[in-house]
Amino acid sequence: MTYTKIPNLTRCDWVPPNDKIYTHYHDKEWGRPIKCEKELFSKLIQEGQQAGLSWSTVLHKRQNLLLAYDNFDPDILSGYDNSDYERLMTDPKIIRSKLKVNAAVFNAKIFIHMRDKEKINFSDYLWGFIDYKPIQNNWYGSGDIPSHNSLSVSIAADLKKRGFKFVGPVIIYAFMQAVGMINDHTLGCFANEVCKDLS
């Protein structure tokens, strides 16, 4: 992937100034509303990879993770067998965690059950928590942004009740930020207005 940097723009203060991958993620992805249910599932699993690590670690391994996990496509993931487990656990280019591998496959099976047995669209399920309209926050700096809120606690509790793993309130808040359910680009960041226009 080619990472393009948009020069001379004011960004959120958490963006490392000389990290092209991080800057591209902020400028082109973070906070943009995603409605595709498979993309949402993929993002949820990506956020779960962060548990115990920095997002920078996940982001710099993300292309390898997507390749190794078939883009976190739940239809493929749900059919992973022992050979896939062995392949993932011996791949030095990704995050090798038995718990995270198991969670990705287990969560995919729950996604399939919700879709095929309960007739629940994963996108409608998630966006329904906020009446399908992104929450627009007005933070001055990254220090103002919480790590979780009452909404992420509620969504995490419902996901856990359904059996999902690696979906605590902090992970879910980060997920909501990433997929545009919450616009947490700070005031003054060029992407704050961009995301408002996309909502």
C-alpha positions in Angstrom: 0.0 0.0 0.0 1.2 3.5 -0.8 0.8 5.9 2.1 0.2 9.5 1.1 0.7 12.4 3.5 -1.4 15.5 3.2 0.9 18.4 4.0 0.2 21.6 5.9 -2.8 20.4 7.8 -3.6 20.6 11.5 -4.2 17.2 12.9 -5.1 15.6 16.2 -2.2 16.0 18.6 -1.8 12.2 19.0 -0.6 11.7 15.4 3.2 11.0 15.3 4.5 13.7 12.9 6.9 11.5 11.0 4.9 8.3 10.9 3.5 7.9 7.4 1.4 4.9 8.2 -0.1 6.5 11.3 -0.7 9.8 9.5 -2.4 8.1 6.6 -4.6 6.2 9.0 -5.7 9.4 10.7 -6.1 11.4 7.5 -8.0 8.8 5.5 -9.6 6.2 7.8 -10.1 7.1 11.5 -13.5 8.5 12.3 -14.9 7.9 8.8 -18.3 6.2 9.2 -18.4 2.6 8.1 -21.7 0.9 7.5 -20.7 -2.4 5.8 -21.2 -5.2 8.4 -18.2 -7.2 7.3 -15.9 -4.1 7.5 -17.3 -3.4 10.9 -16.6 -6.9 12.1 -13.0 -6.7 10.7 -12.5 -3.4 12.5 -13.8 -4.9 15.7 -11.3 -7.8 15.5 -8.5 -5.4 14.6 -9.3 -3.3 17.8 -9.2 -6.5 19.8 -5.7 -7.2 18.6 -4.6 -4.1 20.5 -5.4 -5.5 24.0 -2.2 -5.2 26.0 -0.4 -3.5 23.1 -0.2 0.0 21.6 -2.3 0.9 18.6 0.9 1.7 16.8 2.0 -1.9 17.1 -1.2 -3.1 15.6 -1.2 -0.5 12.8 2.3 -1.4 11.7 1.4 -5.1 11.5 -2.1 -4.5 10.1 -1.4 -5.4 6.5 0.2 -8.7 7.6 -2.7 -9.3 9.9 -5.2 -8.7 7.2 -3.3 -11.0 4.8 -2.9 -13.8 7.5 -6.6 -13.6 8.6 -8.2 -13.3 5.2 -9.1 -9.7 5.9 -11.0 -10.9 9.0 -13.8 -12.0 6.8 -16.2 -13.8 9.2 -17.4 -16.2 6.5 -13.8 -17.5 6.1 -12.7 -17.0 9.7 -15.5 -19.1 11.1 -14.2 -22.1 9.1 -10.7 -22.0 10.4 -9.3 -25.3 11.5 -6.2 -26.6 13.4 -3.9 -26.0 10.4 -5.0 -22.3 10.4 -4.3 -22.0 14.1 -0.8 -23.5 13.6 -0.2 -21.2 10.6 -1.1 -18.1 12.6 0.7 -19.1 15.8 4.0 -19.5 13.8 3.7 -16.4 11.7 6.4 -13.9 13.0 4.8 -11.0 11.0 1.6 -10.9 13.1 0.6 -10.7 16.7 0.9 -14.3 17.9 -1.5 -14.8 20.8 -3.5 -18.0 21.3 -6.3 -16.0 23.0 -6.6 -13.5 20.2 -6.6 -16.2 17.5 -9.3 -18.1 19.4 -11.3 -14.9 19.9 -11.2 -14.0 16.2 -12.5 -17.4 15.1 -15.0 -17.6 17.9 -16.3 -14.0 17.3 -16.7 -14.9 13.6 -18.9 -17.8 14.5 -21.1 -15.5 16.6 -21.3 -13.0 13.7 -22.5 -15.8 11.4 -25.0 -17.0 14.0 -26.4 -13.5 14.4 -26.7 -13.0 10.6 -28.0 -16.4 9.6 -29.9 -17.6 12.6 -31.1 -14.4 14.2 -31.4 -12.4 11.0 -29.5 -9.6 12.6 -27.5 -7.3 10.4 -24.3 -6.5 12.3 -24.3 -2.9 11.0 -27.9 -2.2 12.0 -27.2 -3.8 15.4 -24.2 -1.5 16.2 -25.5 1.7 14.6 -28.8 1.1 16.3 -27.2 1.9 19.6 -26.8 5.6 18.4 -29.9 5.8 16.2 -27.7 5.6 13.2 -26.3 9.1 13.7 -22.6 9.6 14.6 -22.0 11.3 17.9 -20.1 14.6 17.4 -17.8 15.5 20.2 -15.9 18.8 20.7 -12.6 18.0 22.4 -9.7 20.6 22.4 -7.0 18.0 22.8 -6.4 14.3 23.2 -6.2 14.7 26.9 -9.9 15.6 27.0 -10.9 12.4 25.3 -12.1 9.6 27.6 -11.0 6.0 27.2 -14.6 4.8 27.5 -18.1 6.1 28.3 -21.5 4.8 29.3 -22.3 3.9 25.7 -19.2 1.8 25.2 -20.0 0.1 28.5 -23.5 -0.8 27.3 -22.4 -2.1 23.9 -19.6 -4.1 25.4 -22.0 -5.7 27.9 -24.4 -6.7 25.1 -21.6 -8.1 22.9 -20.2 -10.1 25.9 -23.7 -11.4 26.6 -23.8 -12.7 23.0 -20.4 -14.4 23.7 -18.0 -12.0 21.9 -14.4 -11.8 23.3 -12.0 -8.9 23.5 -14.8 -6.4 23.5 -14.4 -4.5 26.8 -15.6 -0.9 27.2 -12.1 0.6 26.3 -11.8 -1.6 23.1 -15.4 -0.7 22.1 -14.8 3.0 22.6 -11.7 2.8 20.4 -13.8 0.8 17.9 -16.6 3.4 17.8 -14.0 6.1 17.2 -12.4 4.2 14.4 -15.6 3.4 12.5 -17.1 6.8 12.9 -19.8 6.1 15.4 -18.1 8.8 17.4 -16.3 11.8 15.9 -13.4 12.3 18.3 -11.2 14.3 16.0 -10.3 17.3 18.1 -11.4 20.9 17.3 -9.0 22.4 14.9 -8.1 19.1 13.3 -9.0 19.2 9.6 -10.7 15.8 9.8 -13.2 17.0 12.4 -15.1 18.8 9.8 -14.5 16.1 7.2 -16.2 13.5 9.4 -19.0 15.8 10.3 -19.8 16.2 6.5 -19.7 12.4 6.1 -22.2 11.7 8.9 
